[in-house]
């Protein structure tokens, strides 16, 4: 990479983004650290937005690079948090990181990077960007560290975004990243990883959602698949497909949330066998190449970030939709989550799960 290249690095204050900045600095790039303040708009329960900025600034000082802070809280509230709440109110289980990556981190933040004179935007994601030698198209590939691979969260990045994105950790393992952080004396080197959504304090979804979508916390019926009454629930905002804990109903066999019927304010519960589905309908489907297949396509697909891919066939439908059929039934296909398509280590595309298909 040319030494004159200027790269803006999205720095959260954590170990991954800090090491990503150091890798680019050591490669001879002019590196600019940029921290987004995304939440902290509401009340005493809100997280302290300055913490991440302070940690990132300290890391930037150790690395000897300039650091900037940008306040995206209003945009994040409107485009990510509001959507998160709306989806829960519709009985879905959204993944806000998908929307944040597409609209904020690789969208709005890129505009900031351009204003700072950057040629590229880099993040601490574990994934790789390459270029197909035959077509010249940019491709998104799994990270070298398969256990940390984060391509599931990046499937919506198209050619334009990939052409200006650098992912310095794609060839590193997590232990290597932590080792580099310790060598550099970064404060985040020993910090434990968090799997929580950044804007939900203490990972307490019901408490976060209750004030924002009170209609999702109105009690209603829990029924079986035939419509028989099993009990009462405490609001659909407390439940997701596959959930067992908290149902509060007894039966001869363990019962799980099979589906959430938001219009009827009803939870459908059943045995584990009813969670197995052979397919799904996906919406907002995107293809990394920018062009969808002319017909059905054999892929490996997964419906959760930490799940192994399963063999499947994707059939594009009008309106950026697709029918996905799995060779083996999948457990707890959850509306609102993503389904991502792979061929080998390359991401083909993906979409949001609209509904399960028998």
C-alpha positions in Angstrom: 0.0 0.0 0.0 1.4 3.4 -0.9 2.9 5.3 2.0 0.9 8.5 1.0 -2.4 6.7 1.5 -4.6 8.4 4.1 -6.9 6.1 6.0 -9.6 7.0 8.5 -10.0 4.3 11.1 -13.3 3.9 13.0 -12.0 3.6 16.6 -14.3 2.4 19.3 -11.6 2.4 22.0 -11.5 -1.4 21.9 -8.6 -3.6 21.1 -9.7 -4.5 17.6 -10.0 -1.0 16.1 -6.9 0.2 18.0 -4.8 -2.6 16.6 -6.3 -2.0 13.1 -5.0 1.6 13.3 -1.6 0.4 14.4 -1.4 -2.1 11.5 -2.1 0.6 9.0 0.3 3.0 10.7 3.1 0.4 10.5 2.3 -0.1 6.8 3.2 3.5 6.2 -0.3 5.0 5.9 -1.3 8.3 7.2 -3.9 7.2 9.8 -6.6 9.3 11.3 -8.7 7.9 14.2 -12.4 8.7 14.2 -14.8 7.8 17.0 -18.5 7.9 16.6 -20.7 8.8 19.5 -23.8 6.9 18.8 -26.0 6.7 21.9 -26.6 8.3 25.3 -29.5 10.6 24.4 -31.9 9.4 27.1 -32.1 9.7 30.8 -30.2 8.1 33.7 -30.2 4.7 32.2 -28.3 5.8 29.1 -24.7 4.7 28.6 -22.0 7.3 29.0 -21.1 8.3 25.4 -17.8 9.9 26.3 -16.2 6.6 27.6 -15.5 5.2 24.1 -14.2 8.5 22.9 -11.8 8.8 25.8 -10.5 5.3 25.4 -10.1 5.8 21.6 -8.3 9.1 22.2 -5.9 7.4 24.6 -5.1 4.7 22.1 -4.6 7.3 19.4 -2.1 9.1 21.6 -0.1 5.9 22.2 -0.1 5.3 18.4 0.8 8.9 17.7 -2.1 9.5 15.3 -4.6 12.4 15.2 -8.1 11.6 16.6 -11.5 13.1 15.9 -14.9 12.6 17.5 -18.1 12.9 15.6 -21.6 13.0 17.2 -24.0 10.8 15.2 -26.4 10.3 18.1 -29.5 11.9 16.4 -28.9 10.0 13.2 -28.3 6.8 15.0 -31.4 7.3 17.1 -33.5 7.9 14.0 -32.1 5.3 11.6 -31.0 2.5 13.9 -32.6 2.6 17.3 -36.0 3.6 16.0 -35.9 0.8 13.5 -34.8 -1.6 16.2 -37.8 -0.7 18.3 -40.2 -0.8 15.4 -39.1 -4.3 14.4 -39.6 -5.6 17.9 -43.1 -4.1 17.9 -43.8 -6.1 14.8 -42.8 -9.3 16.5 -39.3 -9.5 14.8 -35.9 -9.8 16.4 -33.7 -7.3 14.6 -29.9 -7.1 14.4 -29.1 -3.4 14.6 -25.4 -4.0 13.8 -26.4 -4.8 10.2 -28.2 -1.5 9.8 -25.6 0.5 11.6 -22.8 -0.9 9.4 -24.6 -0.1 6.2 -26.1 3.3 7.0 -23.8 4.7 9.6 -20.4 3.2 9.8 -19.8 2.6 6.1 -22.2 5.4 5.0 -22.3 8.5 7.2 -18.8 7.9 8.6 -17.4 7.6 5.1 -18.6 11.1 4.4 -16.7 12.3 7.5 -13.6 10.4 6.3 -13.7 12.2 3.0 -14.0 15.6 4.7 -10.8 14.7 6.7 -9.0 13.9 3.5 -9.1 10.1 3.7 -8.7 7.8 0.7 -10.1 4.8 2.6 -12.2 3.9 5.7 -10.9 1.1 7.9 -12.6 -0.8 10.7 -11.6 -3.5 13.2 -13.9 -6.2 11.7 -12.5 -9.6 11.1 -13.1 -10.1 7.4 -11.2 -9.6 4.1 -11.7 -7.4 1.0 -10.2 -8.6 -2.2 -10.6 -8.3 -5.9 -11.6 -11.0 -8.4 -8.8 -11.1 -11.0 -11.2 -12.1 -13.8 -14.1 -9.8 -13.3 -12.3 -7.0 -11.5 -15.1 -6.9 -8.9 -14.4 -6.4 -5.2 -15.2 -9.4 -3.1 -15.9 -9.9 0.6 -14.2 -13.0 2.1 -14.1 -14.6 5.5 -11.4 -13.8 8.0 -8.4 -16.0 8.5 -9.6 -16.5 12.1 -12.8 -18.4 11.3 -13.9 -18.2 15.0 -13.9 -14.4 14.8 -15.2 -14.0 11.2 -17.7 -11.1 11.0 -18.7 -11.3 7.3 -22.2 -12.1 8.5 -22.5 -8.4 9.6 -21.1 -7.0 6.4 -23.0 -8.8 3.7 -24.8 -5.6 2.7 -21.7 -3.8 1.6 -21.8 -3.4 -2.2 -19.1 -2.6 -4.7 -18.9 1.1 -3.9 -18.4 0.5 -0.2 -15.9 -2.4 -0.6 -13.8 -0.3 -3.1 -13.0 2.2 -0.3 -12.9 -0.2 2.7 -9.8 -1.6 4.4 -10.1 -4.5 7.0 -6.6 -4.8 8.5 -7.5 -7.6 10.9 -8.7 -10.0 8.2 -5.3 -11.8 8.1 -4.8 -11.8 11.9 -6.2 -14.1 14.6 -7.6 -12.7 17.9 -4.7 -13.9 20.0 -2.3 -12.2 17.5 -4.4 -9.0 17.9 -4.2 -9.1 21.7 -0.5 -9.8 21.6 0.0 -6.7 19.4 -2.1 -4.7 21.7 0.0 -5.7 24.7 3.2 -5.0 22.9 1.9 -1.5 22.1 0.8 -0.9 25.7 -2.8 -0.3 24.7 -5.2 -0.1 27.7 -7.8 -2.3 25.9 -5.3 -5.3 25.5 -6.8 -7.2 28.4 -10.4 -5.9 28.3 -13.0 -8.7 27.9 -15.1 -8.8 24.8 -18.7 -7.7 24.9 -21.4 -9.4 22.9 -24.1 -6.9 24.0 -25.8 -4.4 21.7 -24.0 -1.1 22.4 -27.0 1.0 23.1 -28.9 -1.4 25.4 -27.7 -0.9 29.0 -26.9 -4.1 30.8 -28.3 -6.0 27.8 -31.8 -5.5 29.3 -34.0 -5.4 26.2 -37.4 -5.2 27.9 -36.4 -2.3 30.1 -34.9 -0.5 27.1 -38.0 -1.1 24.9 -40.8 -0.7 27.4 -40.8 3.1 27.3 -40.4 3.3 23.6 -42.9 0.7 22.4 -45.4 0.2 25.2 -47.8 -1.6 22.9 -45.3 -4.5 22.7 -45.7 -5.0 26.5 -49.4 -5.5 26.7 -50.2 -9.0 28.0 -51.8 -11.5 25.7 -52.4 -15.2 24.9 -49.9 -18.0 24.5 -51.4 -20.6 22.3 -50.3 -23.9 20.6 -50.1 -24.3 16.9 -53.7 -25.4 16.8 -54.8 -22.3 18.6 -55.4 -23.9 22.0 -54.8 -21.6 24.9 -51.7 -22.5 27.0 -51.4 -19.4 29.1 -50.6 -15.7 29.1 -47.6 -13.7 28.1 -46.3 -10.4 29.4 -45.9 -8.6 26.1 -44.4 -9.8 22.7 -41.4 -7.5 23.3 -40.1 -10.0 25.8 -40.0 -13.0 23.4 -38.1 -14.3 20.4 -38.4 -17.4 18.3 -36.6 -20.4 20.0 -36.9 -18.9 23.5 -37.8 -21.3 26.3 -37.0 -19.3 29.5 -39.7 -17.0 30.7 -42.7 -18.5 29.0 -44.3 -19.5 32.3 -46.4 -22.3 30.8 -46.0 -26.0 31.7 -46.5 -29.1 29.5 -45.5 -32.7 29.2 -42.5 -31.6 27.1 -40.4 -28.4 27.1 -42.1 -25.6 25.2 -40.5 -22.9 23.0 -41.6 -19.8 21.2 -42.4 -21.0 17.7 -43.6 -17.7 16.3 -44.7 -14.2 17.4 -48.1 -13.0 16.0 -47.8 -9.3 16.6 -51.2 -8.2 15.0 -53.0 -10.7 17.4 -50.6 -9.9 20.3 -50.2 -13.7 20.6 -47.3 -16.0 21.2 -47.3 -19.5 19.6 -45.5 -22.1 21.6 -44.7 -25.7 20.9 -42.1 -28.5 21.2 -38.6 -28.2 19.8 -39.7 -30.2 16.7 -41.9 -27.3 15.6 -38.9 -25.0 15.4 -37.4 -27.0 12.5 -38.1 -25.3 9.2 -37.0 -26.3 5.7 -36.8 -22.7 4.3 -37.4 -19.0 4.6 -38.5 -15.9 2.7 -35.9 -13.1 2.7 -36.5 -9.4 2.0 -34.1 -6.6 1.2 -31.8 -9.1 -0.5 -28.5 -7.7 -1.8 -25.8 -9.2 -3.9 -22.2 -8.2 -3.2 -21.4 -8.2 -7.0 -24.3 -5.7 -7.5 -26.1 -8.2 -9.8 -28.3 -11.1 -8.7 -28.2 -14.5 -10.3 -30.4 -15.2 -13.3 -32.0 -18.2 -11.6 -31.7 -20.3 -8.5 -28.3 -20.6 -7.0 -26.7 -23.3 -4.8 -25.0 -21.8 -1.8 -24.1 -22.4 1.8 -26.2 -20.2 4.1 -26.4 -19.3 7.7 -29.1 -17.6 9.8 -27.0 -16.7 12.8 -23.6 -15.1 13.0 -22.1 -18.0 15.0 -23.8 -20.7 13.2 -22.1 -23.0 10.6 -23.4 -22.6 7.1 -25.8 -25.2 5.7 -26.3 -26.2 2.1 -29.2 -24.3 0.6 -30.7 -23.1 -2.7 -31.6 -19.5 -3.2 -34.3 -18.5 -5.7 -34.5 -14.7 -6.4 -38.0 -13.2 -6.3 -39.3 -9.8 -7.5 -38.9 -6.9 -5.1 -35.5 -7.8 -3.7 -36.8 -10.9 -2.1 -35.7 -14.5 -2.3 -36.8 -18.0 -1.3 -34.2 -20.0 0.5 -34.6 -23.8 0.8 -32.2 -25.7 3.1 -31.1 -29.3 2.4 -31.4 -30.0 6.2 -34.1 -28.3 8.3 -32.9 -25.3 10.4 -33.8 -24.6 14.0 -35.5 -21.4 15.1 -35.6 -19.4 11.8 -36.1 -15.9 13.3 -37.8 -13.0 11.4 -35.6 -9.9 11.6 -32.3 -11.7 11.6 -30.1 -12.0 8.5 -29.6 -14.9 6.2 -26.2 -14.7 4.5 -25.1 -16.7 1.4 -21.6 -18.1 0.9 -19.6 -19.9 -1.8 -16.4 -21.1 -0.2 -15.0 -18.3 1.9 -16.7 -15.6 -0.3 -19.9 -13.8 0.6 -22.4 -13.9 -2.3 -25.1 -11.8 -0.6 -27.8 -12.0 1.9 -31.0 -10.5 3.2 -33.3 -10.1 6.2 -35.5 -13.0 7.2 -39.2 -12.2 6.6 -40.7 -15.5 7.6 -40.0 -19.2 8.0 -41.3 -21.7 5.4 -42.4 -25.2 6.2 
